[in-house]
């Protein structure tokens, strides 16, 4: 009954939580952003496609269960004889956040307790029985990653060890056998999914990250059966069940197992430090010159370049300029980009910078160095939409067609990077088409790690993260 109520409550809560996380409402009242709105138009829903980390895994392992809180125990029972059983488990693990997850786990095993091992020995004295219990259990466990939860914010180093805590409830079915001078017999049998079969377990595990796909874990769990007959000592306060006063036979379960992380991404959510991306952005800022130059003569043409070093003091309003304050002319045809109707293709001044006559124009000049992407992601970041909108205007105003070229850094395999770069190029192409660019003008090309902005970054060298990020880009070139 309790298990059914818990299932109903979980079914009611999950849709509510999912709806709450998917809300993308944007406030337009000018009020301060609140819990229900971000106050920004750059909002996108959290979907399966936008995920950047793996969050599923399967775990399996084996170990030794030791009955200790019971009338018949596994260690030092009576004359000090130790008897050992066996156990195995399999679980499907889902990471909810970087510090919490849920595991649906199946356990199977056999505990052995009493004065002797009933599998290999026989009873030799009255009042000194041996017992064994075969059990099957299904439980739902909460998984807390203490290493991520308690990690210091100034700890930038990667880690391969993680301490986890587990606790949960489930249903336990078992068959308990007892052997004494009268022979071996079945003492108690409990079927699964009954009110009397509810049990709980809690414990801790230490994980070691072998690779991005595989973890090794040692785990110690304490299982509370809630049943005084689990150890096979008999029913009620009679016979061998009189040796102890507790009403729950409990046992430790020590296991060693492996976790196989599933998914297409490079890293798993439970091994991710949420501040990781902030670290390398801070490193980039530290390398930049933070000195503030005072503009003594002002900026007469308001082009953002001080008159102290402005080589063009009368730049037209609205024109983009280079570092010297000179209006940009991308195709070097004598018509600045502000007035050029074909920004990337040279043409005469009298034709507004567009070519005249027929024929193909061969221009390999890059229109735009491009937009950058997060590690192992093909998602267009909201901060890049203004750049792509400008690119859409350029391409619409020109008469040529363009390659949308995708690239990656040098991490992962060549085949994986080629596929990732193609997905990045396709996403940018689709974005431009959705914003009014003719599809016939665009061709998405993935070049993987074959076209690096910083070629010195390769698997044999260690590049700063800002150079790796610059290599994860999409740019345009005229065809």
N, C-alpha and C positions, 0 to 999 in steps of 0.2 A: 504494500500500500504506500509506504514511504517512498519507494523507488518510483512508483507511478506518479505521485505528486511532484517529485523533483523533475521528472521528464516533462510534465505539463508546464511547470513554471519555466523551465529552460526554453520550451517551444514558444512561450509567450514573450519572453525577454529578447530572444535573438532577433526577430523581425523589427522590434522597436529600436534596438541598437544599430541594426543595419541601416534603417531609414535615417536615424539621426546622423550617422557618419556620411551619408550621401547627400546631405543638404548643401546646396550651392547658392542659396539666396544671397543677394547683394543688397546692402542698404543704400538707399538713394535719398534719405532724409537729411543727410548732413550731420546726423548725430554720431556720437562716438561709437565705434564698433563694439558689439556686444557678443554674447555667447552664440547667437543664432546667425550672425552675419560677419563677414570678414572686413567690411568697409572698403573693399577693393574689387575692381572688375576683373583682376587677374586671378580668377578662381576656376578650378577644374575639379570635377568629381573624382573620388578615389575609386578606381575601377581595377579589374583584373589586369588590364593592359598597362595601367600606370604603375604597377608594382615593380620595384627594383631589386627585391630580395626574395630568395626562396623561403617559404614558410611551412613546407610539409616535410616530414621525415618518417621513416619506419625504423623501429628498434627491435632488437632481439638479443637474447642472452640466456645464460644458464648459471646455476649457483647451488647453494646448500641452505636448506631451511633448518632452523634449530628451535625446537619447542623448549621454552624456558619458563614461562609463566603458566604452569599447569600442574596437575597431579603427577603425571609422568613426563619427564623431561628428557632432552637429548644429551645434555652434558651433565656428568657427575650426578646421575640419578642413583640414589641408594648407595651402592658400593663403589661408585665413581666411574662406572662404565660409560663410555661415550659412543653414541650411535649417530650416524649421519644419513640424511636422506638426499634428495635431489629436487631441483626445480628448474623451470624454464619459463620464459615470458616472450611475448610478441606484442608490440604496440604500434599504433598509428598516431603520430605526433603532429600537432598543429600549433605553430607559434602565433599568438595574438599580437604581442608587442615584442620588443627586443628583450624584455625581462619577464614575460609571462606567456605560458602556453597551456594547452589541454592535451592529455594523452588518453586514448582509449586502449586499455591494456587487457590482455588475456594471460593468465598464469596457470600453469599446470605443474604438479609435483607430487612428491610423497615425503611426508615427515616420518621420522622413526624416533621412538622414545621408549623409555623403560630400562629394564636391567640387561637386555640383550637384543641383538638384531634378529628380528623374526625371519628375515630372508636367509640367514646362514646358520643360526643357532636355534636351540630348543630350550624350553624352560627346565631348570635344574632344581629349583627350590620353591616351596610354597610361599606365597606373598611377594614373589619377585617376578612380575609379568613383563612381557615385552609387547610393544604396540606399534602399529604403523597406520598412517592416515593418507589416503589418496585424495587429492583435492583438485578442483577446477574453479577458477575465479575470473570474473569479468568486472573491471572497475574503471571509473572515470577519475583521472588524477589531474590536479592542478600542478603546474611546473613553474617554479620561480627560479629565475637565473640570478642568483645573488651576486655573481661577478659583474654583471651588467648593472644590476640595481644599485650596488654600493660602489661602483667605479668612480674614482675621483675625476672631476671635470678637467683637471690639469694633467691627467695621465694620458699622454699621446701615444704611448707604445702599444703595438698590437699584442694580443695574448693568445695562448694556445690551451690554457687550463681554465676551466670554469666550474664553479660550485653551484649545484642545483639542489633545490628542496622540493619534495613531492608530498602531496596529501590528497586523499580522495576516499570515496566509498564505492561499494559495488555489491555483487551477489556472489556467494560462495557455496559450492556444492561439494560434498565429501562423503567418503566411506571410511569409517574407522574400524580397525581390526585389533583384537586383543588375543594374546597367546599366553597361557599359563599351563600348569600341570594338567588341566582339563582339556587342553588342545587349543587350536586357533578358531576364532569365531568372529562374525560381523557384529559389532556392538551398536553402531549408530550409522544411519544413512540419511543425508539431507539433500533434497533436490534443489536445483537452482530456481531463482526467481520466486522464492517464497519469502514471507515476512521474516521467518526465522533464519533466512540465509543471508541477511544483510551483514556486511562487515566493513571495516575501515582499515586503511593502512597509511603510514607516513614514514618519511625517511629522507635521506640525502644521497646525492651522487656526485662523483667527481669525474668530469669529462676532459678528455684530451683530444684536441683537433689534429687528427692524422693528416687529413687533406681537406680540400673544400667540399668533398663528397662524403667523407667518412670520419666518424668520431668513435673513440673508445671510452667506455664508461664503467667505473666500478660503483656499485650501488648497495646501500644497506637500508632495508625497509623493516619496519616493525608492524606486524599484522595483528589486529585486534579482531578475533573471530566473533566475540559476543556469545560464545557457546561453551558450556562447561563439559561437553561430551566430545569435543574435537580430538582430544588426546587418546580416546579409546578406553578411558578408565571406567566407563559405565554411565548409567543414567541416575540422576538425582544424587543426593548425599548418601550413597551406599557404597560398600566395597572399597575399591581403590580410589573412588572419588572423595573419600573422607580425608585424604592426606593433606589437602590444601583447602582454604576457605574461599578463594576467589571463584567468581562465576563466569569467567571468560578465560579460555585457553588461548594464549597468545604466543607468537613465535617470531624470531628474527629470520630474515631472508637476505643472505649476502649473495650478490650476483656480479658477473662480469659480462658485458655485452657490447654490441656495436650499434651505431645509429647511421643509417644511410639517408643522406639529405637529398631530396628530390627537387627538380626544377631546372630551368634553363639559365638562371642567373649565376653570377660568379660567387656570390656569398649568401650565407643563410642569415635570416633576421636575428636569430639568437646569438650570433657571433658578431653582430654589427654594433659599433659604437655610434650613437646618434650625432655626436659632435665631430665625427671624423672629417666631414667635408669642411667644417668651420676651421679646423686646424690648418689645412693646406691653404685656405683662402687667407688666413692670417699670415701665413708664411709669405704669400705673394705680396701682401701689403707691407710686410716688414722690409722686403727687398726694394720697394719703390721709394723714390726720393720724396720725403715728406716736407721738405723745405718750402716755405711760402715766399714767393717773390712779390715784392711790392710794385704795383704798376704806377710808376711815378707820373707818366705823361697821360695816363688814362687810356681809354679805348674809344676813339672818336667814331669809328664806323660800327661799333657794337658787334664785331665778329668774333669776340672771345679772345683775341690776340692783342696784347698790350702794344701801344704805339711805339714803345721803346724798341721793339724788334719787328714791328709790322712792316712788311715790304710792299703792302698795298693798302694805303690808308683810306681809300675810298671804295672798299668792297661793297657791292650792292647788297641791300638788306635781304636777308634770307638765303644768301649763298653760303654753301659749305666751303670751308677754307682749310689749308694745310697748316702745319706748325708755324710757318712764316707769315700767315695771314693772307696768302694768295688764294683767290677763288679756284676751286678745283675744276680741272678740265680732264676727265677720265680718259677720253679717247684722243686727246691732244690734237683736236681739229680746229682750235682757235675759238670755240664757242664754249663758255663756261657751263657747267652742269645745270646751273639755274635756268639758263635759256635754251639749253640743248634738248631737242625733242628726241634725239637718239643718243643717249648718254654714252653707250659703250661702242658705238659704231661711228667712225669718223665721216664727216660730210661737210660740204661748203657752208660758209656763214649765211649765204643767201637762201639756203634751204633749211635754216634753223638747225644746222649740224647733222642733218640726215643725208645719207648717200643718194645720189641721183642715178638714173639708168637702171639696167637689169644686171643680173649676175649675183653670184654668191659672194659674201664677204667673209674672209678668213681672218678671224681675230681671236687669238687665244688669251687675250688679256683677262685676268680675273676681275669680274665686276665687284665682287664682295669677298673679303677674306672668309666670311662665313659666320655661322653661329656654332656655339659649343654645346656639348651634351654631357650629362652626368655619366659616370662609369657604368658600363654595361646597360645603357638605356638608349632607346630611340624616341623618347618622349620630348616634344618641343617644349622648352621652358617658357613660362609666361613672360619673362624678361626679354625674350628674343622676338616676340611678336612685332614690336616696332621695326626691327631690322628687316624682318620678312615682309612687312607691309611696304617698306621703302623699295625692297627688291621687286615686289609685284608692280609698283608704279613704274620702275625703270624698264622692266621687261615689257609691260604694256605699251610704253611709249616708243620702244625700239621696233625695228622691222625684222630683227634677227631672231634666232632660236638659241636655246641655251642648254648646256649640260648642268644638271643638278648633281654635284659630285659629293659622295659621302666617304668619310674616312674614319679611322679608329686609331687608338694607340697600339702599342706592340704587345700588350698583354693578351692572353688566350691564344688559341691556335689560328693559323691562317684561314682555315675554312670558316671557323666561327666568326672571325673578324670580317671576312668578306660578306657573310650573311647579315651581320649587324650593320655594316656600312650601307648595304643595299636597303635595309629597312629604314635607316635614317634618311637616305635620299628619297625614298618613296614617301615618307611622311611629310617632308618639306615640299615635294612636288604636289602632293594632295592638298596641302595647306594653301599653296599659291593658286591652284585651280579653284579651290573654294572661295578665294578672294579675288576672282575675276580674271585670272591669267588663262589664256587659251592653252588647252592641253597639248596641242600640236607644237607649241613653242618650247616644250620642256621634255627632257630625256633624263630619267633618273639613272645614275651610274654609281655603283659601289666599288670602291678601290681598296677597301680594307686597310691594311697597314702599308700598302705599296706607294702611298702618296702622302708622306708625313710633312707637316709644316716644320717640324724639327727632326730632321733625319738622324741626328746623333742619338736620338732616343731609340734604343733597341733592347732586346732581352738581355744582352750582355752588359749593359750600362744601367746605372741608376740615375734617372732624370728627376728633377724637381716635379712635383705634382702639377704645377701650373703649365709646364711644357706638355705633360701627358694630356692635360685637359685641352690645350690648344690643338693637339693632334686629333682629338675627338670632335670632329666638326663636319659641317656641310658648307660648301662654297659653290659659286657659279662660274661658268666659263662659256664664252660665246662659241657657237658652232659655225 
